[in-house]
Amino acid sequence: MVQLVVAADFWVSRIYPEGVLEKWLAKDGAHVEPGQEIADLRIEGKLVKLKAPASGKLTVEAHNNGLIEPGSVIGHLAQA
């Protein structure tokens, strides 16, 4: 299982400690491929596309429009 963690590198200035998971681009339970864009994150006013680090079945753990912080686990991928 691969955890989907919001990387601290997405924050440039660290002035704003939180971001927003705007929306999932892949549905809960969908099979995703490495490099596939799976979520839109809004961090420090910029849109960041989260890409799948591996292939697998997506399980969503965070909700659309929910607050995220560096290190937040927002889902995971179960490898088949």
C-alpha positions in Angstrom: 0.0 0.0 0.0 1.3 3.5 -0.9 0.1 6.5 1.1 -0.7 9.7 -0.7 1.1 12.3 1.4 1.0 16.1 0.7 4.6 17.0 0.4 6.0 19.9 2.3 7.8 20.9 -0.9 4.5 22.2 -2.2 4.8 25.2 0.2 7.3 27.8 -1.0 7.1 30.4 1.7 5.5 28.5 4.5 3.6 31.7 5.4 0.3 29.8 5.1 0.4 26.6 7.0 -2.7 25.1 5.3 -3.9 24.4 1.8 -7.1 23.1 0.3 -7.8 19.8 -1.5 -10.0 21.4 -4.1 -11.1 18.2 -5.8 -10.2 14.7 -6.7 -9.6 14.1 -10.4 -9.9 10.3 -10.0 -12.8 8.7 -8.2 -12.6 6.6 -5.1 -12.0 3.0 -6.1 -10.6 3.9 -9.5 -7.4 2.3 -10.9 -4.7 4.9 -11.5 -1.4 4.8 -13.3 2.0 6.3 -12.2 2.1 10.0 -13.2 -1.7 10.3 -13.6 -3.1 13.6 -12.1 -5.4 12.5 -9.3 -6.1 15.6 -7.3 -6.1 19.4 -7.4 -4.5 21.1 -4.4 -4.6 24.9 -3.7 -1.5 25.9 -1.8 -0.4 29.5 -1.2 -2.9 30.6 -3.9 -1.5 28.3 -6.6 -3.1 25.2 -8.1 -0.9 22.1 -7.7 -1.7 18.9 -9.5 -1.0 15.8 -7.3 0.2 12.9 -9.4 0.0 9.2 -8.5 3.4 7.9 -7.4 2.5 4.3 -8.4 -0.3 2.3 -10.0 -3.1 0.9 -7.9 -6.7 1.3 -6.6 -7.3 4.7 -5.1 -8.9 5.0 -1.7 -9.8 8.6 -0.9 -9.4 9.6 2.8 -9.8 13.4 2.6 -12.8 15.3 1.2 -13.1 17.9 -1.5 -12.6 21.4 -0.2 -10.9 20.0 2.9 -7.9 21.6 4.6 -4.5 20.0 4.2 -1.2 20.6 5.8 2.4 19.4 4.9 2.5 15.7 5.7 -1.3 15.2 5.5 -2.3 11.7 4.3 -5.2 12.2 1.9 -5.5 8.7 0.5 -3.7 5.6 -0.5 -3.1 3.3 -3.4 -3.5 -0.5 -3.0 -1.3 -2.3 -5.5 -2.7 -5.3 -7.2 
